[in-house]
Amino acid sequence: MRRALAGVALAVTSMVALSFLIPLALLVQSEARSRATTEAEQRAAALAPVLALTTRPSDVQQAVSGLDAGDRLGVHLPDGDVIGAEHATPQGLHRAERERETLALTTSAGRVYLQPVILAENRVAVVESFVPQEDLDRGVTLSWVVMSVLAVGLVAGSVLVADRLGARVVRSSQGLSRASNALGSGDLGVRVHPAGPPELAEAGRAFNSMADRVVQLLAMERELVADLSHRLRTPLTALHLEAERMGSAPGAERLNAAITNLESELDSIISAARTPLAVGPLGGVTEALKEPGRPADIAGLPAEQRCEVSEVVRGRVEFWSVLAAQQERDCRLIATSEPTSVRLPHDDLAAVVDALIGNVFQHTPQGTAFTVRVERTAQAVVLSVDDAGPGIADPDLALARGVSVGGSTGLGLDIAHRAARATRGEVVIARGPMGGAQVRVTLGLDAERKRGPVRAARRARRSAQRS
């Protein structure tokens, strides 16, 4: 923008300067020549009274010497004598004498002014006044230089002023752009200082109002989540009492374990919702991470918040295997023994596994088998859930937030998508080897854990070289 404004100022002021400079330059040149010609006319006119009184060469010579000391004035007498300087051509003199009119002739050396003077007995004497070329152009070059310098100064000044104004606008717009990107990345505390032109300052104030409103809405949403979660405690308490009444009846122990686990999950949800407002680990940088000197990864999580994918998946599959046995589902787990550390909190990864396995139970008939796999690649950990159900007809629509292809809330796959995005991974839905749906969640490996095998290999090579 600065370059564009400077270019516009340069073009406009240059055109304005040229539109004034060219006519002024021609006017100065014309005025200089008019001044020199007027002086020549005045010298020639001063000899007319002398010639009217006498044509004696001595008297005329004395008058010419008194009027001109630079060899610029001459008189052509009727008898052919020439007194003073002679610069006119014979043709010009003959024409002035014959036509008896004032003539101005241009030669290579300058300009000649011829004024005929009619004497007694119809005789004609011609007074010649010469103006050298340097007199015609005297002061013109200097005037042109001065005007050119002034024009260049005006153009440069206008470009400088436009650049300063453009810089002010650019700084304000860049600050607004940086703040917008930071807010989009999850920095809820970012604000701008309204500056620049009135329009940009108003945009800055509107941005601050919008950011404040976003914070308020998020706080209200989190508070609502906490309240709704807290309401579930009452039916959970009733279930717990019913389980206690069952005593040692078959299934009572599993029911108590499930209720206890559900209460733990509710406590985690309420605790997270009551945390000071910040975007969660799957959405951006939390307020706690803004403390100077505290390490954070690419998703904005503290460096100590990691988990082993295989361990988390194994624990959640064990939990779901009880329900799978009740519904006569064949549940298999295939997990790698290699390190699978990712920078995600345990609860977030557990929520991903629960969402994927829960979708199998919700959208496939009882007795449908499923397999959970954990594989490791060079840069990532791949968590996949395959089932033998009917599959997903529209995978792209299934990944959209709040949209369900099976009648649920539509947030399960979105949880997996946000977790993958937080570790620079992805979610892919395809047809699995079991004939049903396959959901593959790719999670980027922890950078520090990823370098471990490489360093071990280097140490092994060094040891081999020493031996």
C-alpha positions in Angstrom: 0.0 0.0 0.0 2.8 2.4 0.8 4.4 1.8 -2.6 1.0 2.4 -4.3 0.3 5.6 -2.4 3.9 6.9 -3.2 3.4 6.0 -6.9 0.1 7.8 -7.1 1.6 10.9 -5.4 4.6 10.8 -7.8 2.4 10.5 -10.9 0.0 13.3 -9.8 2.6 15.8 -8.6 4.8 15.1 -11.7 1.9 15.9 -14.0 1.0 19.0 -12.1 4.6 20.2 -12.0 5.1 19.6 -15.7 1.9 21.3 -16.6 3.2 24.5 -14.9 6.9 24.0 -15.6 6.7 23.8 -19.4 4.6 27.0 -19.9 6.7 28.9 -17.3 9.9 27.9 -19.1 8.6 29.1 -22.4 7.3 32.3 -20.9 10.7 33.0 -19.3 12.4 32.5 -22.6 9.9 34.7 -24.4 10.3 37.5 -21.8 14.1 37.4 -22.0 14.0 37.8 -25.8 11.3 40.5 -25.6 13.5 42.4 -23.1 16.6 42.2 -25.4 14.6 43.2 -28.5 13.0 46.2 -26.6 16.4 47.4 -25.7 17.5 47.2 -29.3 14.4 49.1 -30.5 15.1 51.8 -27.9 18.7 52.2 -29.2 17.6 52.4 -32.8 14.8 54.9 -31.9 17.2 57.2 -30.2 19.2 57.7 -33.5 16.1 58.7 -35.5 16.1 62.4 -34.2 19.8 62.7 -34.9 19.4 61.5 -38.5 16.5 63.9 -38.9 18.8 66.8 -38.0 22.0 65.8 -39.8 23.5 63.0 -41.8 27.1 64.1 -41.6 29.2 61.0 -40.8 31.1 62.7 -38.0 27.9 63.7 -36.2 26.3 60.3 -36.7 29.5 58.6 -35.6 29.5 60.6 -32.4 25.8 59.8 -31.7 26.4 56.1 -32.4 29.4 56.0 -30.0 27.3 57.7 -27.3 24.5 55.2 -27.5 26.5 52.0 -28.1 29.9 50.9 -26.7 29.6 47.3 -27.7 29.6 47.3 -31.4 25.9 46.6 -31.7 24.6 49.8 -33.4 25.1 50.9 -37.0 23.6 53.4 -39.5 23.4 52.9 -43.3 23.3 56.4 -44.8 21.5 57.1 -48.1 24.8 57.6 -50.0 25.9 54.1 -49.0 28.2 54.9 -46.1 28.0 52.7 -43.1 28.7 54.0 -39.6 29.1 51.6 -36.7 28.6 47.8 -36.7 27.2 46.0 -39.7 25.4 42.7 -39.1 22.4 42.7 -41.4 22.4 41.0 -44.8 22.2 43.2 -48.0 18.9 41.6 -48.8 17.5 42.6 -45.5 18.8 46.2 -45.8 17.4 46.5 -49.3 14.0 45.2 -48.2 13.8 47.6 -45.2 14.8 50.6 -47.4 12.4 49.6 -50.1 9.4 48.8 -48.0 10.2 51.5 -45.4 9.0 49.2 -42.6 10.6 48.0 -39.4 12.1 44.5 -39.8 13.5 42.0 -37.3 15.8 39.4 -38.8 17.3 36.3 -37.2 20.8 35.3 -38.0 23.2 32.6 -36.7 24.9 35.2 -34.4 21.7 36.7 -33.0 18.9 39.0 -33.9 19.1 42.2 -36.1 16.5 45.0 -35.7 16.3 47.3 -38.8 14.4 50.6 -38.5 14.2 52.9 -41.6 14.3 56.6 -41.1 12.8 58.8 -43.9 14.9 61.9 -44.5 14.5 65.0 -46.7 14.0 64.6 -50.4 12.5 61.1 -49.8 15.8 59.6 -48.9 16.0 56.7 -46.5 18.6 55.9 -43.9 18.4 52.5 -42.1 19.4 52.1 -38.4 20.6 48.7 -37.5 20.5 47.4 -33.9 22.1 44.0 -33.2 21.2 41.7 -30.3 23.7 38.8 -29.7 22.4 35.3 -29.0 23.7 35.3 -25.5 21.6 38.4 -24.7 18.5 36.7 -26.0 19.1 33.7 -23.7 20.5 35.6 -20.7 19.0 34.4 -17.4 16.9 31.7 -19.2 19.1 28.7 -18.2 19.3 29.8 -14.6 15.5 30.3 -14.4 15.0 26.9 -15.9 17.3 25.3 -13.4 15.7 27.0 -10.4 12.2 26.0 -11.6 13.3 22.4 -12.2 14.8 22.2 -8.7 11.7 23.6 -7.2 9.5 21.1 -9.1 11.7 18.1 -8.1 11.6 19.3 -4.5 7.8 19.6 -4.6 7.5 16.1 -6.1 9.9 14.6 -3.6 8.1 16.3 -0.7 4.7 15.0 -1.9 6.0 11.5 -2.3 7.5 11.6 1.2 4.3 12.9 2.7 2.3 10.1 0.9 4.8 7.5 2.1 4.5 8.7 5.7 0.7 8.6 5.5 0.9 5.2 3.8 3.2 3.9 6.6 0.7 5.0 9.2 -2.1 3.2 7.4 0.0 0.1 6.8 1.1 -0.1 10.5 -2.4 0.1 11.7 -3.7 -2.6 9.2 -0.7 -4.9 9.9 -1.4 -4.6 13.7 -5.0 -5.5 13.1 -4.1 -8.4 10.8 -1.6 -9.8 13.4 -4.2 -9.5 16.2 -6.8 -11.2 14.0 -4.5 -14.1 13.3 -3.5 -14.4 17.0 -7.2 -14.5 18.0 -7.9 -17.1 15.4 -5.0 -19.2 16.8 -6.5 -19.1 20.2 -4.9 -16.1 21.9 -8.0 -14.7 23.6 -6.1 -11.9 25.4 -4.9 -10.2 22.2 -6.1 -6.6 21.7 -5.2 -3.8 19.4 -4.5 -0.1 20.0 -6.8 1.8 17.7 -4.6 4.0 15.6 -4.3 5.3 12.1 -7.1 6.9 10.0 -10.5 7.2 11.6 -11.8 4.2 9.6 -9.0 1.9 10.7 -9.2 3.2 14.3 -12.9 2.3 14.3 -12.1 -1.1 12.9 -9.6 -1.6 15.8 -12.2 -0.7 18.3 -14.7 -3.0 16.7 -12.1 -5.8 16.8 -11.6 -5.3 20.6 -15.3 -5.3 21.1 -15.6 -8.5 19.1 -12.7 -10.2 21.1 -14.4 -9.2 24.4 -17.7 -10.6 23.2 -16.0 -13.9 22.1 -14.4 -14.2 25.5 -17.8 -13.7 27.2 -19.5 -16.2 24.9 -16.9 -18.8 25.6 -17.2 -18.2 29.3 -20.9 -18.6 29.1 -20.6 -21.8 27.1 -18.1 -23.3 29.5 -20.3 -22.4 32.4 -23.3 -24.0 30.7 -21.2 -27.2 30.1 -20.3 -27.3 33.7 -23.9 -26.8 34.8 -25.2 -29.5 32.5 -22.6 -31.9 33.6 -23.4 -31.2 37.2 -27.0 -32.0 36.6 -26.0 -35.6 35.8 -24.9 -36.2 39.4 -28.4 -36.7 40.6 -29.3 -39.6 38.3 -25.8 -41.0 38.9 -26.4 -40.9 42.6 -29.7 -42.8 42.1 -27.9 -45.4 40.0 -25.3 -45.7 42.6 -27.9 -46.4 45.3 -29.6 -48.9 43.1 -26.3 -50.7 42.6 -25.7 -50.8 46.3 -29.2 -52.3 46.8 -28.3 -55.1 44.3 -25.6 -56.2 46.7 -23.7 -59.2 45.4 -26.2 -59.8 42.5 -24.6 -60.8 39.2 -23.4 -57.7 37.3 -23.5 -55.4 40.4 -19.7 -55.1 40.5 -19.5 -54.1 36.9 -22.3 -51.7 37.3 -20.5 -50.0 40.3 -17.3 -49.8 38.3 -19.1 -48.2 35.4 -20.8 -45.7 37.7 -17.5 -44.8 39.4 -15.8 -44.3 36.0 -18.7 -42.1 34.8 -18.5 -40.0 38.0 -14.7 -39.6 37.3 -15.4 -38.5 33.8 -18.0 -36.0 35.0 -15.5 -34.6 37.6 -13.0 -34.1 34.8 -15.5 -32.3 32.6 -16.6 -30.0 35.4 -13.0 -29.3 36.4 -12.1 -28.5 32.8 -15.1 -26.3 32.3 -14.4 -24.4 35.6 -10.8 -23.7 34.6 -10.1 -20.0 33.9 -11.3 -19.2 30.4 -9.0 -20.3 27.7 -9.1 -22.3 24.6 -8.6 -26.0 25.4 -5.6 -28.1 24.2 -7.4 -29.1 21.1 -8.2 -25.6 20.0 -5.2 -23.4 20.7 -3.0 -21.8 23.4 -4.2 -21.7 27.0 -3.8 -18.8 29.3 -1.4 -20.8 31.5 1.0 -21.2 28.6 1.5 -17.5 28.3 3.8 -17.5 31.3 7.4 -16.6 30.1 9.9 -19.4 30.1 7.3 -22.2 30.1 7.8 -24.6 27.2 5.0 -25.4 24.8 4.6 -27.5 21.7 3.0 -26.8 18.4 -0.5 -27.2 19.7 0.1 -25.0 22.7 0.4 -27.8 25.4 2.9 -27.8 28.1 5.8 -30.1 27.4 4.9 -32.5 30.3 1.4 -33.2 28.9 2.1 -36.3 26.9 0.7 -39.8 26.7 1.5 -43.1 25.2 -1.1 -43.9 22.6 -0.8 -47.7 23.1 -1.4 -47.5 26.8 -4.4 -45.2 26.5 -6.0 -47.3 23.8 -5.3 -50.5 25.7 -7.1 -49.1 28.8 -10.1 -47.8 26.9 -10.5 -51.0 24.8 -10.5 -53.0 28.1 -13.2 -50.7 29.4 -15.4 -51.2 26.3 -14.7 -54.9 26.0 -17.2 -55.5 28.9 -20.0 -54.0 26.9 -18.8 -55.7 23.8 -19.0 -59.1 25.5 -22.6 -58.3 26.6 -23.5 -57.5 23.0 -21.6 -60.5 21.6 -19.2 -58.3 19.6 -15.8 -59.7 18.7 -13.4 -57.0 20.0 -9.7 -57.1 19.0 -6.8 -54.9 19.8 -3.6 -54.8 17.8 -1.1 -52.4 19.3 2.6 -51.8 18.5 5.2 -52.3 21.2 7.2 -49.3 20.0 7.1 -46.0 21.8 4.0 -44.0 20.7 4.3 -40.8 22.7 2.3 -37.8 21.5 1.8 -34.4 22.9 -1.8 -34.8 24.0 -3.3 -35.1 27.5 -4.4 -38.5 28.5 -8.1 -37.4 28.8 -8.1 -35.9 25.3 -6.8 -39.0 23.7 -9.1 -41.2 25.8 -12.0 -39.0 24.5 -10.9 -39.7 21.0 -10.9 -43.5 21.5 -14.2 -43.4 23.3 -15.8 -41.4 20.5 -14.5 -43.8 17.8 -15.5 -47.0 19.7 -18.8 -45.5 20.8 -19.7 -44.8 17.2 -19.3 -48.5 16.5 -21.7 -49.4 19.3 -24.2 -46.7 18.3 -24.2 -47.1 14.5 -23.8 -50.9 14.0 -26.1 -53.8 15.0 -25.3 -55.9 18.1 -22.9 -58.7 17.3 -20.9 -56.6 14.8 -17.2 -57.2 15.3 -14.6 -54.4 15.4 -10.8 -54.1 15.6 -8.7 -51.3 17.1 -5.1 -50.9 15.8 -2.2 -48.7 16.9 0.6 -48.5 14.4 3.7 -46.4 14.3 5.4 -44.7 11.3 8.5 -42.7 11.1 6.7 -39.4 11.9 3.3 -40.3 13.4 1.1 -42.8 15.3 -1.9 -44.2 13.4 -5.0 -45.1 15.4 -7.6 -47.0 13.4 -10.9 -48.5 14.3 -12.4 -51.0 11.8 -15.9 -52.6 12.0 -17.9 -55.1 10.0 -20.9 -52.9 9.8 -22.6 -51.1 6.9 -19.9 -48.4 6.7 -20.3 -44.6 6.2 -21.9 -43.5 3.0 -20.6 -39.9 3.0 -17.2 -39.6 4.8 -16.8 -35.9 4.1 -20.2 -35.1 5.6 -19.4 -37.2 8.7 -16.3 -35.1 9.4 -18.3 -31.9 9.5 -18.9 -30.5 13.0 -22.4 -30.9 14.3 -23.5 -33.0 11.3 -24.3 -36.7 11.9 -24.9 -39.3 9.3 -26.4 -41.7 11.8 -28.7 -39.6 14.0 -26.2 -38.7 16.9 -24.9 -35.3 17.9 -22.2 -35.4 15.2 -19.4 -34.3 17.5 -17.6 -37.6 17.9 -15.5 -37.5 14.7 -15.0 -33.8 15.2 -13.3 -34.5 18.5 -10.9 -36.9 16.7 -10.4 -34.3 14.0 -9.4 -31.6 16.4 -7.0 -33.9 18.3 -5.3 -34.9 15.0 -5.1 -31.3 14.0 -3.5 -30.3 17.3 -0.6 -32.7 16.6 -0.5 -31.9 12.8 -2.2 -35.0 11.9 -5.4 -35.9 10.0 -8.5 -38.1 10.1 -9.5 -40.3 7.2 -12.6 -42.3 6.7 -12.6 -45.2 4.3 -13.9 -48.7 3.7 -12.0 -51.1 6.0 -10.8 -54.6 5.5 -13.6 -56.0 7.6 -16.1 -54.6 5.1 -17.4 -51.7 7.2 -16.1 -48.3 8.1 -12.5 -47.6 8.9 -11.6 -44.4 10.8 -7.9 -43.6 10.7 -6.6 -40.9 13.1 -3.0 -39.9 12.5 -1.3 -38.2 15.4 2.1 -36.6 15.1 4.8 -38.1 17.3 6.3 -36.1 20.1 9.4 -34.4 18.7 11.6 -35.3 21.7 10.5 -39.0 21.7 10.9 -39.1 17.9 14.6 -38.2 18.2 15.2 -41.0 20.7 15.6 -43.9 18.3 17.7 -41.8 15.9 20.1 -40.9 18.7 20.2 -44.5 19.8 21.1 -45.6 16.3 23.8 -43.0 16.1 25.3 -44.2 19.4 25.2 -47.8 18.1 27.1 -46.8 15.0 29.7 -44.9 17.0 30.3 -47.9 19.3 30.7 -50.1 16.3 33.2 -47.8 14.7 35.3 -47.6 18.0 35.3 -51.4 18.3 
